[in-house]
Every structure is written in structure tokens, then in C-alpha cells.
């Protein structure tokens, strides 16, 4: 009977491990983004149940936002930022096919 009492904690412990893993991964993404100079295009967008969006600027790195209702990045947008900064500029193709300045953003969570 006592063993069953401790078995109830296994799902809670497992859930805490999973949440910790995702929080650590998100913080690593933020740190990578902040520390590096980036001049790349958005290549993929993942929408997680309209709760968060991930904008991939290379195969392994992304910008994550929970603001899914307002202005967002698009596949093909060009992002540009200097190293050691959380601010970045977005350039979008105009109707003539040339990239023009679209908006400034700042990644949060640091």
C-alpha cells in the first residue's frame, strides 16, 4: 500500500522534467539569439495551437513568441541583428521584389 503512494508522484516528477527541459531549451535559444550576429531569412514557421509561434532562421535556431494575434513574421522575411543585442530589424519584400525595412522588434525573456 505504501508503494502505491509513491507511484502517484511519478507523473508529477516526469512532468516537471519535461517542462524544465523545454524551459532550458527556450533559454538556450534566447541566449544564442542575443549573443550572435544574424542576417538570415525566416525559413519555417511553427504554430503551436495559437499559443506560441516559432520562426526558424536556420535549421536549428528559432525566435519564439506567444503574441500570435498581432503582427508576426513571415516565411521569407529577412532578419538582421548585431551580436549582444535583443533588438532586430525585419525586412520584407515589397511588390517590386526588393527587401525594404518593415519593423523593429525586441525578443523578450532575457
C-alpha positions, -999 to 999 in steps of 0.1 A, spaced: 0 0 0 28 24 8 44 18 -26 13 30 -44 15 63 -26 49 70 -41 39 58 -76 14 88 -77 44 111 -77 60 96 -109 37 115 -133 44 148 -114 81 143 -115 81 133 -152 60 165 -160 85 187 -141 114 171 -160 97 177 -194 88 213 -185 123 220 -172 137 206 -205 116 230 -226 123 260 -204 160 253 -206 159 249 -244 140 281 -247 165 300 -226 194 285 -247 176 298 -279 173 332 -264 209 333 -253 221 321 -288 200 347 -305 212 375 -282 249 366 -284 252 362 -322 251 384 -352 223 373 -375 214 382 -411 191 354 -423 157 348 -437 128 331 -419 127 296 -434 99 279 -414 71 288 -390 55 265 -365 22 274 -348 15 256 -316 -23 257 -311 -23 295 -314 -4 297 -281 31 303 -295 49 307 -328 84 296 -336 102 314 -365 132 294 -377 160 314 -392 182 283 -397 176 246 -393 184 246 -356 175 280 -342 143 300 -339 126 330 -324 96 321 -302 68 344 -294 35 340 -276 20 370 -294 0 351 -321 -27 377 -326 -8 407 -338 18 415 -364 40 385 -370 70 374 -390 65 355 -423 85 329 -442 109 349 -464 112 378 -441 149 388 -436 160 394 -400 191 414 -391 208 420 -358 241 427 -343 257 405 -316 250 410 -279 216 426 -286 180 415 -283 168 440 -309 164 431 -345 152 446 -378 128 429 -402 129 435 -439 101 423 -462 99 420 -499 78 448 -515 56 444 -546 87 450 -568 106 421 -552 131 442 -532 136 440 -495 126 471 -476 125 479 -439 94 465 -423 97 468 -385 119 467 -354 114 440 -328 129 430 -295 130 395 -282 119 392 -246 126 367 -219 162 376 -211 
